[in-house]
């Protein structure tokens, strides 16, 4: 198929546009250029790349032809220009209040909210203490002592060095970018996370149990908040664990609390942490040289897990060898109740998007089936700030819009926040930015309080969005 000779699918709607020189017979699509109309792009060859948009001669093609012309994941494709960021003026603003809790907030290297307990956060200090932060009563209390993180928690003695290497890596690649004068934003985001919160803290919904893991390490534990007792050890194996965040998530199923956790580079399991009962007993999931490859073998490195609001689905950002980041989602009901292989190749498993050399990106659920995934693009070198919205049930992309930059959380509106870039508020349906506050640089968001939490000096600052007047 050559565009010069016309589209061979006249029955298809003419949707995509492209440079007239690009053809599927030749690898000429070397750049995508944003037209300035939302996230619309056109594919350009080397000959047309430098040409101003208004001087380009373009052809309309159908969607199948557009897919043929456009390069695929892993292709060396530049991004030219910038997408249009839609902005709507509002009277929204954040209201702030500083609170001292009797703890120097600078010593925290892990922090997360207790979802169903107002004002409660769990932190881990540089000295290895697990603390309960009570913002309502302005107090903090030590729950237990883990050990010295500088020596490596949970026997993971190489982890402190790996964190330093991760900070250096992020800083190196975040300093300059081929696609944006501001540098690789995703690496800048990672650098801030590695430097500030290298310990992953995940309280259960009521805070009775707390998962604490080396964020990019091999090991973690689940502890009982009331007693400090370790009820379960977490180990995801020694094969490239530092490439992704520790895969761990809480799920409430049939009125019971379970933990989803990585037990090997390519295996997730579901366990009742209080009894140790394994719900996903299955084998084999691995094989040695000379052995037959198992029927359900999964060639995929597990990564960050996020459970839907109603506990029905889970989304994951892992990777496969090229390397390519692959965002997947599947049904928890099907996994728990009918098919222990659902996370490998079950009928509900959907592959939402692929990104070359890029994973562990910000992701959040918008509702029970809709997921917002950060990043416009198919390659880490050419990733542009923005959000893609997917139907996790069908796997279809619903829409995309430019602008959001940071960790994502949805609470009636989409928030993008980080200590590196500040906070912005978005309408997820229209893609419009409703508020931009570069001075609000929080560590996290409490879903019950609807408040962001930041460090200000040695104190905390809580920030809550005030709606339109």
C-alpha positions, -999 to 999 in steps of 0.1 A, spaced: 0 0 0 13 34 -10 -4 66 1 7 83 -32 -16 59 -51 -46 63 -29 -62 44 0 -70 8 -9 -99 7 17 -125 32 3 -151 17 26 -132 28 57 -137 63 71 -108 87 62 -94 96 96 -57 97 98 -35 122 79 1 117 68 29 131 47 25 122 10 60 107 8 54 81 35 45 46 24 41 12 40 67 -1 15 95 20 29 105 29 65 100 66 60 79 75 90 107 90 110 88 115 131 54 123 145 45 160 146 19 175 169 -4 197 148 -13 219 178 -49 207 177 -52 187 209 -32 155 207 -35 151 169 -3 141 152 8 135 116 36 111 105 64 127 86 94 114 66 129 129 68 122 151 37 91 167 52 102 168 89 116 203 89 87 218 68 63 242 86 29 225 92 11 251 71 33 243 41 29 205 43 10 186 16 -10 160 35 -32 130 24 -61 116 43 -59 79 49 -82 54 67 -73 41 102 -59 7 89 -36 26 65 -26 49 93 -16 19 114 5 5 85 23 38 79 29 46 115 59 29 132 55 4 159 68 1 195 106 0 194 110 21 163 133 51 165 106 79 161 111 115 171 84 137 184 82 172 169 63 202 183 40 201 214 4 190 218 -23 215 227 -30 216 265 -67 225 270 -73 250 298 -105 261 314 -104 290 338 -120 282 372 -121 297 407 -106 265 422 -77 268 447 -61 248 474 -65 257 510 -35 248 532 -28 242 569 5 234 585 5 208 613 33 197 636 31 160 648 61 159 671 82 143 643 108 158 620 92 149 586 126 151 569 135 117 584 107 98 566 118 76 538 84 59 533 49 73 538 13 63 529 -23 70 541 -45 46 559 -74 46 535 -103 43 559 -89 62 589 -92 99 588 -60 118 593 -39 86 597 -7 79 578 20 52 582 56 62 578 91 46 579 120 67 592 157 67 583 163 48 615 140 20 605 111 29 628 75 24 616 54 53 629 17 62 630 11 98 621 -21 112 634 -28 146 617 -61 151 635 -46 149 669 -12 162 657 7 133 672 31 105 660 39 72 677 64 45 670 48 11 662 79 -10 657 115 -11 647 124 -27 614 162 -24 615 187 0 599 177 8 563 213 21 556 224 -15 561 196 -29 540 162 -39 553 150 -75 553 184 -89 545 185 -70 512 220 -56 518 226 -44 483 194 -23 483 209 10 497 235 10 469 208 2 443 188 32 455 218 55 451 223 41 416 187 46 408 188 83 419 220 88 397 203 70 367 172 92 370 192 123 374 214 115 344 185 108 321 163 135 335 189 162 329 184 165 291 158 152 266 156 148 229 119 156 230 115 185 255 136 213 267 125 205 302 142 171 302 127 137 305 98 144 330 93 107 338 129 103 349 127 135 370 96 121 387 115 88 394 145 107 408 123 125 433 106 93 444 139 74 448 155 102 468 126 108 491 105 76 495 126 46 486 107 24 510 72 13 498 46 15 525 11 1 519 -14 0 548 -44 -23 545 -77 -3 542 -82 -2 580 -45 0 588 -45 -33 608 -18 -47 586 10 -29 568 30 -41 538 65 -26 539 89 -33 510 121 -22 495 105 -3 466 129 -16 439 142 -45 460 136 -82 465 122 -83 500 93 -70 521 72 -79 551 36 -76 563 34 -65 599 5 -63 624 1 -26 635 -12 -34 670 16 -57 680 45 -51 655 45 -88 648 57 -98 613 28 -120 599 42 -126 565 75 -123 546 75 -111 510 101 -122 485 97 -117 447 129 -135 437 164 -124 427 159 -121 389 160 -83 380 138 -72 409 153 -36 407 136 -30 374 101 -24 387 84 -14 419 76 -42 442 43 -58 431 20 -57 461 -17 -47 466 -45 -53 491 -78 -68 479 -110 -73 499 -128 -103 485 -159 -119 500 -154 -99 532 -119 -112 535 -86 -93 532 -60 -107 509 -27 -95 496 -16 -98 459 22 -100 458 50 -110 435 66 -144 443 89 -146 413 97 -123 384 69 -137 363 44 -149 390 19 -132 412 1 -149 441 -29 -141 464 -25 -150 500 -45 -146 532 -18 -128 553 -33 -138 586 -35 -175 580 -9 -179 552 -34 -197 530 -24 -195 493 -54 -189 471 -36 -192 438 -18 -226 441 -8 -236 406 23 -251 389 45 -252 370 51 -215 363 88 -219 354 111 -244 337 148 -251 333 169 -255 301 160 -288 284 125 -290 300 92 -285 283 78 -250 285 46 -250 307 13 -243 290 6 -211 310 42 -199 311 43 -160 314 73 -142 299 65 -110 317 82 -91 346 56 -80 372 55 -44 384 34 -18 401 -2 -30 410 -33 -9 414 -67 -23 424 -100 -7 412 -122 11 437 -147 -17 439 -120 -44 441 -132 -60 409 -101 -55 387 -64 -49 389 -40 -30 366 -3 -36 363 26 -19 347 53 -45 340 77 -53 311 89 -79 287 122 -84 270 131 -59 243 125 -43 268 90 -30 264 67 -18 292 33 -35 290 3 -22 309 -22 -51 316 -55 -55 335 -76 -84 345 -106 -95 366 -100 -102 402 -133 -121 405 -123 -145 377 -88 -149 393 -101 -157 428 -132 -177 419 -127 -196 386 -92 -195 371 -59 -194 391 -42 -187 357 -61 -155 351 -30 -133 356 -11 -153 330 -35 -158 302 -71 -157 315 -101 -146 294 -103 -112 311 -66 -103 307 -62 -72 285 -30 -56 271 -38 -19 273 -6 -4 258 31 -10 251 59 16 256 95 9 246 119 11 275 92 26 298 73 12 327 63 19 363 44 49 351 17 67 371 -16 49 368 -50 54 385 -85 41 382 -112 65 372 -140 41 379 -145 3 380 -135 -3 344 -117 29 333 -80 35 338 -59 66 333 -23 58 322 4 85 321 24 93 290 17 101 253 40 81 232 55 47 225 92 52 236 108 66 267 129 90 247 98 106 231 73 104 259 52 136 262 33 146 293 -3 136 291 -28 109 299 -43 80 279 -77 67 291 -85 30 286 -114 7 291 -98 -21 311 -127 -45 304 -124 -43 266 -88 -30 263 -99 -1 241 -84 33 243 -112 58 249 -93 91 246 -61 109 254 -52 145 264 -20 164 269 -6 181 300 -8 161 332 26 154 348 31 135 380 16 107 401 -21 103 393 -51 101 416 -88 104 408 -113 118 431 -142 133 411 -114 150 392 -80 138 380 -50 151 400 -14 150 388 11 157 416 47 154 426 74 170 446 92 177 413 65 195 393 37 206 417 0 198 413 -26 202 386 -63 194 384 -80 180 352 -114 171 339 -109 136 327 -138 137 303 -128 168 284 -91 168 291 -92 204 303 -68 217 330 -88 233 357 -60 244 381 -23 245 380 -4 250 413 34 245 408 40 254 445 20 225 459 45 196 459 29 168 480 41 133 489 7 117 488 -31 119 489 -55 107 516 -87 94 499 -109 97 529 -97 132 540 -94 143 504 -62 160 513 -27 162 500 2 159 524 35 178 519 66 184 539 72 220 549 104 224 570 101 198 597 63 199 597 35 186 575 11 207 554 -23 195 544 -39 209 513 -75 205 502 -91 216 470 -117 243 473 -144 240 446 -157 267 423 -176 294 440 
